[in-house]
Amino acid sequence: KKKVNLKSVVTLSVAVAVLLIAVLVNKIVYNNVTLNGLNRQLEEIKAQTGGLEKIDLEYRSLTHYVDALN
């Protein structure tokens, strides 16, 4: 039987733990970057469609008036 080298086991365990932590941190950073990019795109879309939202609200208001008159 071979003897288990405790130093090697501990070293490999630490290396695996560091690797797993690095992967998790990388995933979190990647998700944050993606969310920030999507937020920027959403803000651009909101700025471009702001006028359309006002038109939509006005249309709904006029629809209520027409329904009330009918």
Backbone torsions as a table, in degrees:
resi	resn	phi	psi	omega
1	LYS	NA	143.9	175.4
2	LYS	-87.5	144.5	175.2
3	LYS	-82.1	140.8	177.2
4	VAL	-81.4	127.1	179.7
5	ASN	-86.6	110.4	-176.0
6	LEU	-60.5	-37.8	-179.7
7	LYS	-62.6	-41.0	179.2
8	SER	-67.2	-41.4	179.8
9	VAL	-62.8	-45.7	179.7
10	VAL	-64.1	-42.9	179.8
11	THR	-61.9	-46.2	178.8
12	LEU	-64.9	-39.4	178.6
13	SER	-62.6	-43.9	178.8
14	VAL	-64.9	-41.2	179.8
15	ALA	-63.0	-42.4	178.4
16	VAL	-65.4	-42.5	179.4
17	ALA	-62.2	-43.8	179.2
18	VAL	-63.8	-41.1	178.8
19	LEU	-62.8	-44.7	178.9
20	LEU	-63.5	-41.7	178.1
21	ILE	-63.6	-41.6	179.3
22	ALA	-63.2	-40.3	178.7
23	VAL	-64.4	-43.6	179.6
24	LEU	-64.4	-43.7	178.8
25	VAL	-63.4	-41.7	178.5
26	ASN	-61.3	-41.6	179.3
27	LYS	-64.3	-42.3	179.2
28	ILE	-63.6	-45.6	179.5
29	VAL	-62.6	-44.4	179.4
30	TYR	-60.7	-44.0	178.9
31	ASN	-63.2	-39.8	178.8
32	ASN	-65.2	-41.5	178.3
33	VAL	-63.5	-43.1	179.0
34	THR	-62.7	-45.1	-180.0
35	LEU	-63.9	-39.9	177.9
36	ASN	-63.4	-40.7	177.3
37	GLY	-63.6	-42.2	178.7
38	LEU	-66.6	-37.6	177.1
39	ASN	-63.3	-41.3	177.5
40	ARG	-61.9	-43.9	179.1
41	GLN	-63.1	-40.4	179.1
42	LEU	-63.2	-42.1	178.8
43	GLU	-63.9	-38.5	177.0
44	GLU	-63.8	-42.5	179.6
45	ILE	-65.6	-41.3	178.5
46	LYS	-61.1	-41.0	180.0
47	ALA	-64.8	-38.1	-178.3
48	GLN	-75.6	-29.2	-176.1
49	THR	-102.2	7.3	179.4
50	GLY	-57.6	-41.7	178.3
51	GLY	-65.1	-37.6	178.9
52	LEU	-65.5	-35.7	178.6
53	GLU	-64.9	-40.3	177.9
54	LYS	-63.7	-41.1	178.3
55	ILE	-63.7	-41.4	179.8
56	ASP	-63.2	-43.1	178.6
57	LEU	-64.4	-40.5	178.1
58	GLU	-64.5	-40.5	178.4
59	TYR	-62.2	-43.8	178.3
60	ARG	-62.5	-41.4	178.9
61	SER	-61.9	-46.0	178.9
62	LEU	-65.0	-35.7	178.0
63	THR	-63.2	-39.7	177.8
64	HIS	-64.1	-41.2	178.3
65	TYR	-64.0	-42.7	179.6
66	VAL	-64.9	-42.0	178.0
67	ASP	-63.0	-37.9	179.3
68	ALA	-66.9	-35.8	-180.0
69	LEU	-74.4	-28.1	179.5
70	ASN	-81.6	NA	NA
